[in-house]
Amino acid sequence: MRARDKQQDEGAGRAAQLQRALDCDVCIVGATLAGLATALSLALRGRSVVVLEAGTIGPYRGSGLVRAGFGRSAAELCAAGGRDDVRAIYDLSAAGARSARRLMAVLDIPADALGLIILPGPNGRRDLLDEAAARDLLGLDELLRLSPENLRADLALDAPFGALLDRQPQAFAAADVPLRLAEAARAADVRIMERTRILGTDLDGVRKYVETVHGRIRADHVVLTTDRGVPTFAPWIGSALIDCPFVSGGFSSGTIRARAGETVVELGQRGALFSWQGSSLRFTAPTASFISRGPAAACALRRHARRFYPGLRGALADDAHGVATRTSRHRLPLLGSYRPGVWYGIGLGAEPLSDASLVADMIGDAIVERDDSIRRFSPFGPLPAFGWVGRVVRRAAYWGGRVSDASARAEALRELPSSAPAAGERHA
């Protein structure tokens, strides 16, 4: 009888807990980089904020690169929409990058490197010309050209078409960013509820309701900043997300030593990203699907890295792991308002630091100051991802693209002058 009474008391306690409503100005769903940055921004402006997170807040394992352009090349941005629309959101992304740098300084996050070296994709010189033309179309500054000799001396890299150098991007050692953001948010009286699963939502009225396993949240505004579990409570945005997986890790080489510390990015839909620190190489590359096992991640990492450094063919990969991110079909963040009081900032992709600060600034200004700058993202709103059919098509396109990339590289190399592989290049 005592056990039964105890169970009844516990059940009554849970029922009473579910009846209680926690009032706040803003409820943020997802303790992501964007969610925590938005919570901190709103709390510092005098708003009461609750953050719901289904899991726990842990170290960040993605890219620490901060730059304008949403992690896309100028050519890719031009392909996403009209010139004026693209330039408008590019300017916002540049402001987001500046905001991210200020945030890193406040959080005392150290910078790893300054500058970005842009290698051509599979089309060789044509990719560099297309990128320069796209930057000119958008009215962006011309980038410095690096010769193959520069790249060979500074990166121990055989790059016969040269590269472009952007001095503005900056890379940070960002592993502790979520933990420090959460600490700062809590210090600003943000209530962060970890291990809190959402059971349902009512977002139609003036006051929004979010039902969780720990009770009901009642708020004037609800902000969605998580890519996970969204279809269950926000199918209107969840159906627009696509997977953007990649593999990341490092190599230690006793035979390869690079002098340049800039981050290196390769143009193209399947381009890699890497950086050197002495004889240590950090490498990231996209994959067809999420790789959960370490040995498989190491194999994929070596396969991509040896394309740039054949000597790494048999090297041991350090901390090789797969990373699962999500983005939109146009590869730009989804940022806007579904209806009055319901906001979203998700799909930030593989380089979320700048975009997270942009989300915080845009949504914070919209809520507090009723600024309508967020409307500039309207031309780049959610597009259907077509469910499992879309996943199959995108996976097939990835592998088909790998084959076509190899063919394009071979064709580009055949077009090189035999006596002067770097003709027309200027030294930095």
C-alpha positions as CSV (number, residue, x, y, z in Angstrom):
1,M,0.0,0.0,0.0
2,R,2.8,2.4,0.8
3,A,4.4,1.8,-2.6
4,R,1.1,2.4,-4.3
5,D,0.5,5.6,-2.3
6,K,4.0,6.8,-3.2
7,Q,3.4,6.2,-6.9
8,Q,0.1,8.1,-6.6
9,D,1.8,11.0,-4.9
10,E,4.5,11.1,-7.6
11,G,1.9,11.0,-10.3
12,A,0.0,13.8,-8.7
13,G,3.2,15.8,-8.3
14,R,3.9,15.4,-12.0
15,A,0.4,16.3,-13.0
16,A,0.6,19.5,-10.8
17,Q,3.9,20.3,-12.3
18,L,2.5,20.1,-15.8
19,Q,-0.3,22.5,-14.8
20,R,2.1,25.2,-13.8
21,A,3.0,27.8,-16.4
22,L,6.3,29.5,-16.5
23,D,5.9,33.1,-17.9
24,C,8.6,34.8,-19.9
25,D,9.0,37.4,-22.6
26,V,10.8,35.1,-25.0
27,C,11.0,31.3,-25.2
28,I,14.0,30.0,-27.3
29,V,13.9,26.4,-28.5
30,G,17.4,25.1,-28.8
31,A,20.5,25.9,-26.8
32,T,22.5,26.1,-30.1
33,L,25.1,28.8,-30.8
34,A,22.3,30.9,-32.3
35,G,19.9,30.2,-29.4
36,L,22.4,31.0,-26.7
37,A,23.6,34.2,-28.5
38,T,20.0,35.3,-29.0
39,A,19.2,34.6,-25.4
40,L,22.1,36.6,-24.1
41,S,21.3,39.5,-26.5
42,L,17.7,39.7,-25.4
43,A,18.5,39.3,-21.7
44,L,21.0,42.2,-21.9
45,R,18.2,44.3,-23.3
46,G,15.9,43.6,-20.4
47,R,13.8,40.7,-21.6
48,S,13.1,37.6,-19.6
49,V,14.2,34.6,-21.5
50,V,13.8,30.8,-21.2
51,V,15.9,28.4,-23.3
52,L,14.7,24.9,-23.9
53,E,17.2,22.2,-24.8
54,A,16.4,18.5,-25.4
55,G,19.9,17.4,-24.7
56,T,22.8,19.1,-22.8
57,I,25.2,21.9,-23.7
58,G,28.6,20.6,-24.5
59,P,31.8,21.6,-26.4
60,Y,31.5,22.8,-30.0
61,R,33.1,20.6,-32.6
62,G,32.5,22.6,-35.8
63,S,34.4,25.2,-37.7
64,G,35.7,28.2,-35.9
65,L,35.9,30.4,-39.0
66,V,34.3,33.8,-38.9
67,R,33.7,35.5,-42.2
68,A,31.1,37.3,-44.3
69,G,29.1,35.4,-46.9
70,F,27.5,32.6,-44.9
71,G,30.4,30.3,-45.7
72,R,29.6,30.5,-49.4
73,S,31.7,31.8,-52.2
74,A,30.7,34.9,-54.1
75,A,29.8,32.8,-57.2
76,E,27.6,30.6,-55.1
77,L,25.8,33.6,-53.6
78,C,25.2,35.1,-57.0
79,A,23.6,31.8,-58.1
80,A,21.2,31.9,-55.1
81,G,19.3,35.0,-56.1
82,G,19.2,38.5,-57.6
83,R,22.2,40.8,-57.3
84,D,20.5,43.4,-55.0
85,D,19.0,40.8,-52.7
86,V,22.3,38.9,-52.4
87,R,24.2,42.1,-51.8
88,A,21.7,43.1,-49.1
89,I,22.1,39.9,-47.1
90,Y,25.9,39.8,-47.7
91,D,26.1,43.2,-45.9
92,L,24.1,41.8,-43.1
93,S,26.4,38.8,-42.9
94,A,29.4,41.1,-42.8
95,A,27.8,42.8,-39.8
96,G,27.2,39.4,-38.2
97,A,30.9,38.6,-38.7
98,R,31.9,41.8,-36.9
99,S,29.5,41.0,-34.1
100,A,30.9,37.5,-33.8
101,R,34.4,38.9,-33.4
102,R,33.3,41.2,-30.7
103,L,31.5,38.3,-29.0
104,M,34.7,36.1,-29.1
105,A,36.6,39.0,-27.5
106,V,34.0,39.3,-24.7
107,L,34.0,35.5,-24.1
108,D,37.9,35.5,-24.2
109,I,38.0,33.0,-27.1
110,P,41.5,33.1,-28.6
111,A,42.0,33.5,-32.4
112,D,43.9,30.8,-34.2
113,A,44.6,32.5,-37.5
114,L,43.8,35.5,-39.6
115,G,43.1,35.3,-43.4
116,L,41.6,32.9,-45.8
117,I,43.3,31.3,-48.8
118,I,40.8,30.4,-51.6
119,L,41.9,27.5,-53.8
120,P,40.2,26.8,-57.1
121,G,37.7,24.0,-57.4
122,P,37.7,21.2,-60.0
123,N,37.5,23.7,-62.9
124,G,40.9,25.2,-62.0
125,R,41.6,28.7,-63.3
126,R,38.0,29.1,-64.4
127,D,36.8,28.8,-60.8
128,L,39.1,31.7,-59.8
129,L,37.9,33.8,-62.7
130,D,34.3,33.1,-61.9
131,E,34.9,34.0,-58.2
132,A,36.6,37.3,-59.2
133,A,33.8,38.1,-61.6
134,A,31.1,37.4,-58.9
135,R,32.9,39.6,-56.4
136,D,33.0,42.4,-59.0
137,L,29.3,42.0,-59.7
138,L,28.5,42.3,-56.0
139,G,30.8,45.3,-55.6
140,L,33.2,43.5,-53.2
141,D,36.9,44.3,-52.8
142,E,39.2,42.5,-55.2
143,L,41.3,39.8,-53.6
144,L,45.0,39.3,-53.8
145,R,46.3,36.6,-56.2
146,L,48.8,34.1,-54.9
147,S,51.1,32.3,-57.3
148,P,51.8,28.6,-57.2
149,E,55.3,29.3,-55.9
150,N,53.8,31.1,-52.9
151,L,51.5,28.2,-52.1
152,R,54.4,25.7,-52.6
153,A,56.6,27.6,-50.2
154,D,54.0,28.5,-47.6
155,L,51.7,25.5,-47.6
156,A,53.9,22.8,-49.2
157,L,51.0,22.5,-51.7
158,D,51.1,21.8,-55.4
159,A,48.5,24.2,-56.7
160,P,49.3,25.0,-60.4
161,F,46.5,27.6,-60.8
162,G,47.4,29.7,-57.8
163,A,44.8,31.0,-55.3
164,L,43.1,34.1,-53.9
165,L,43.8,35.6,-50.5
166,D,41.1,37.3,-48.3
167,R,42.7,39.0,-45.3
168,Q,39.4,39.6,-43.4
169,P,38.3,36.1,-42.2
170,Q,39.5,35.0,-38.8
171,A,39.5,31.5,-37.2
172,F,39.0,31.0,-33.5
173,A,39.6,28.1,-31.1
174,A,35.8,27.8,-30.6
175,A,35.4,24.5,-28.6
176,D,34.4,26.4,-25.4
177,V,32.0,28.9,-27.1
178,P,28.7,27.1,-26.1
179,L,29.8,26.6,-22.5
180,R,30.9,30.2,-22.1
181,L,27.8,31.5,-23.9
182,A,25.6,29.5,-21.5
183,E,27.6,30.8,-18.5
184,A,27.2,34.4,-19.7
185,A,23.5,33.9,-20.4
186,R,22.8,32.5,-16.9
187,A,24.7,35.4,-15.4
188,A,22.2,37.6,-17.3
189,D,19.3,35.7,-15.7
190,V,18.5,33.5,-18.6
191,R,16.8,30.3,-17.5
192,I,18.3,27.4,-19.5
193,M,16.4,24.1,-19.1
194,E,18.5,21.2,-20.4
195,R,17.1,17.7,-21.0
196,T,13.7,19.3,-21.6
197,R,11.7,17.6,-24.4
198,I,8.9,19.5,-26.1
199,L,5.5,17.7,-26.1
200,G,3.5,20.2,-28.1
201,T,3.1,23.9,-29.0
202,D,0.3,26.4,-29.5
203,L,1.7,29.3,-31.4
204,D,-1.4,30.8,-33.0
205,G,-2.5,33.3,-30.3
206,V,-1.0,36.5,-28.9
207,R,0.5,34.5,-26.1
208,K,2.4,31.4,-27.2
209,Y,2.5,28.1,-25.3
210,V,5.1,25.4,-25.3
211,E,4.4,22.2,-23.5
212,T,7.4,20.3,-22.1
213,V,8.0,17.3,-19.9
214,H,8.6,19.8,-17.0
215,G,5.6,22.0,-17.5
216,R,4.2,24.7,-19.7
217,I,6.0,27.8,-21.0
218,R,4.0,30.9,-21.8
219,A,5.7,33.6,-23.8
220,D,5.1,36.6,-26.0
221,H,7.7,35.4,-28.5
222,V,9.0,31.9,-29.5
223,V,12.3,31.6,-31.3
224,L,13.3,28.4,-33.0
225,T,17.1,27.9,-33.2
226,T,17.5,24.2,-33.3
227,D,17.7,21.9,-36.4
228,R,16.8,18.8,-34.4
229,G,13.3,17.6,-33.8
230,V,11.8,20.6,-35.5
231,P,9.3,18.6,-37.8
232,T,7.4,17.4,-34.7
233,F,6.4,20.9,-33.5
234,A,7.2,23.2,-36.5
235,P,6.7,21.1,-39.8
236,W,6.5,24.4,-41.8
237,I,10.2,24.9,-41.2
238,G,11.4,21.4,-40.5
239,S,10.5,20.2,-44.0
240,A,12.8,22.8,-45.5
241,L,16.0,21.5,-43.9
242,I,18.6,19.2,-45.6
243,D,21.5,17.3,-44.1
244,C,24.9,18.9,-44.5
245,P,27.3,16.3,-43.0
246,F,31.1,16.5,-43.0
247,V,34.1,14.8,-41.5
248,S,36.8,16.5,-39.5
249,G,40.0,15.6,-37.8
250,G,43.8,16.2,-37.8
251,F,47.1,14.8,-39.0
252,S,50.6,15.2,-37.6
253,S,53.3,15.1,-40.3
254,G,57.0,14.9,-39.7
255,T,57.8,15.5,-43.3
256,I,55.3,18.3,-44.2
257,R,55.7,21.6,-42.6
258,A,53.7,24.7,-43.7
259,R,54.7,28.3,-42.9
260,A,51.3,29.8,-43.5
261,G,48.7,29.7,-40.8
262,E,45.7,31.0,-42.8
263,T,42.7,28.8,-43.2
264,V,42.5,27.3,-46.7
265,V,39.2,26.7,-48.4
266,E,38.5,25.0,-51.8
267,L,35.9,26.3,-54.1
268,G,33.1,24.0,-55.3
269,Q,30.1,22.2,-53.7
270,R,32.4,19.5,-52.4
271,G,35.3,21.7,-51.4
272,A,37.5,20.9,-48.4
273,L,38.7,23.3,-45.7
274,F,42.0,23.0,-43.8
275,S,44.7,24.8,-41.8
276,W,48.2,24.2,-40.7
277,Q,49.8,24.9,-37.3
278,G,53.4,23.9,-37.8
279,S,53.4,20.2,-38.7
280,S,49.8,19.7,-37.5
281,L,47.0,19.8,-40.1
282,R,43.3,20.3,-39.2
283,F,41.1,19.1,-42.1
284,T,37.4,19.2,-42.8
285,A,35.5,17.9,-45.9
286,P,31.9,17.2,-46.8
287,T,30.5,13.7,-46.9
288,A,27.5,12.0,-48.5
289,S,26.0,11.1,-45.2
290,F,26.8,11.4,-41.5
291,I,29.7,9.1,-40.4
292,S,29.3,8.0,-36.8
293,R,32.2,5.6,-36.5
294,G,35.7,6.9,-35.8
295,P,37.5,4.4,-38.2
296,A,35.2,5.2,-41.1
297,A,35.6,8.9,-40.4
298,A,39.4,8.5,-40.5
299,C,39.3,6.7,-43.8
300,A,37.1,9.4,-45.3
301,L,39.4,12.1,-43.9
302,R,42.5,10.5,-45.5
303,R,40.7,10.1,-48.8
304,H,40.1,13.8,-49.0
305,A,43.4,15.0,-47.5
306,R,45.6,12.9,-49.8
307,R,44.2,14.8,-52.8
308,F,46.1,17.8,-51.5
309,Y,49.0,16.0,-49.7
310,P,49.7,12.6,-51.2
311,G,52.1,11.9,-48.4
312,L,49.2,11.6,-46.0
313,R,47.9,8.5,-47.8
314,G,48.9,6.2,-44.9
315,A,49.0,8.7,-42.1
316,L,47.1,8.2,-38.8
317,A,44.1,10.6,-38.4
318,D,43.8,12.2,-35.0
319,D,40.3,12.8,-33.5
320,A,38.5,11.9,-36.8
321,H,34.8,12.3,-36.4
322,G,31.7,13.0,-38.3
323,V,29.7,16.2,-37.8
324,A,26.0,16.4,-38.6
325,T,24.8,19.9,-39.6
326,R,21.7,21.1,-41.5
327,T,21.0,23.9,-43.9
328,S,18.5,24.9,-46.6
329,R,18.3,23.9,-50.2
330,H,19.8,27.3,-51.3
331,R,22.6,26.7,-48.7
332,L,21.8,29.9,-46.8
333,P,20.5,30.2,-43.2
334,L,16.7,30.3,-42.7
335,L,16.1,33.5,-40.9
336,G,12.7,35.2,-40.5
337,S,9.2,35.2,-39.0
338,Y,6.5,32.6,-39.5
339,R,3.8,34.7,-38.0
340,P,3.8,37.6,-35.4
341,G,5.8,36.5,-32.4
342,V,7.2,33.3,-34.0
343,W,10.8,33.6,-35.2
344,Y,13.3,31.2,-36.6
345,G,17.0,31.2,-37.2
346,I,18.2,27.7,-38.2
347,G,20.0,25.8,-40.9
348,L,23.3,27.7,-40.3
349,G,25.4,24.9,-42.0
350,A,29.1,24.1,-41.4
351,E,30.3,27.6,-40.4
352,P,27.7,28.8,-37.8
353,L,29.7,31.3,-35.7
354,S,29.1,34.4,-37.8
355,D,25.5,33.3,-38.7
356,A,24.7,32.7,-35.0
357,S,25.7,36.3,-34.2
358,L,23.6,37.5,-37.1
359,V,20.6,35.6,-35.9
360,A,21.0,37.1,-32.4
361,D,21.3,40.6,-33.8
362,M,18.4,40.3,-36.3
363,I,15.9,38.6,-34.0
364,G,16.9,40.8,-31.1
365,D,16.4,44.0,-33.1
366,A,13.1,42.7,-34.4
367,I,11.7,41.9,-31.0
368,V,13.1,44.8,-29.0
369,E,13.2,47.6,-31.5
370,R,10.7,46.3,-34.1
371,D,13.4,46.6,-36.7
372,D,12.3,45.0,-40.0
373,S,15.8,44.3,-41.5
374,I,15.1,40.6,-41.1
375,R,12.7,41.0,-44.1
376,R,15.7,41.1,-46.3
377,F,15.9,37.4,-46.0
378,S,12.4,36.9,-47.4
379,P,13.7,36.1,-50.9
380,F,15.7,33.2,-49.4
381,G,12.9,31.6,-47.4
382,P,12.2,27.9,-46.7
383,L,12.0,25.6,-49.8
384,P,10.7,22.0,-49.6
385,A,13.5,19.4,-49.2
386,F,11.2,16.6,-50.5
387,G,11.8,14.2,-47.6
388,W,13.5,10.8,-48.2
389,V,13.3,11.3,-52.0
390,G,15.3,14.4,-51.7
391,R,17.9,12.7,-49.4
392,V,18.3,9.9,-52.0
393,V,18.7,12.4,-54.8
394,R,21.2,14.5,-52.9
395,R,23.3,11.5,-51.9
396,A,23.4,10.3,-55.5
397,A,24.3,13.8,-56.7
398,Y,27.2,13.8,-54.2
399,W,28.8,10.7,-55.6
400,G,28.1,11.7,-59.2
401,G,29.6,15.0,-58.4
402,R,32.8,13.3,-57.1
403,V,33.2,11.6,-60.5
404,S,32.5,14.7,-62.5
405,D,34.9,16.7,-60.2
406,A,37.7,14.2,-61.0
407,S,37.0,14.5,-64.7
408,A,37.0,18.3,-64.5
409,R,40.3,18.4,-62.7
410,A,41.9,16.3,-65.3
411,E,40.6,18.5,-68.0
412,A,41.8,21.7,-66.3
413,L,45.3,20.3,-65.9
414,R,45.4,19.4,-69.6
415,E,44.8,23.0,-70.4
416,L,47.9,24.2,-68.5
417,P,50.8,25.4,-70.6
418,S,53.4,22.7,-70.4
419,S,56.3,25.1,-69.9
420,A,54.6,27.7,-67.6
421,P,52.0,26.1,-65.4
422,A,51.5,29.3,-63.5
423,A,51.4,31.8,-66.4
424,G,49.5,34.9,-65.6
425,E,49.8,34.5,-61.9
426,R,51.1,37.3,-59.7
427,H,53.2,36.9,-56.5
428,A,51.7,38.0,-53.3
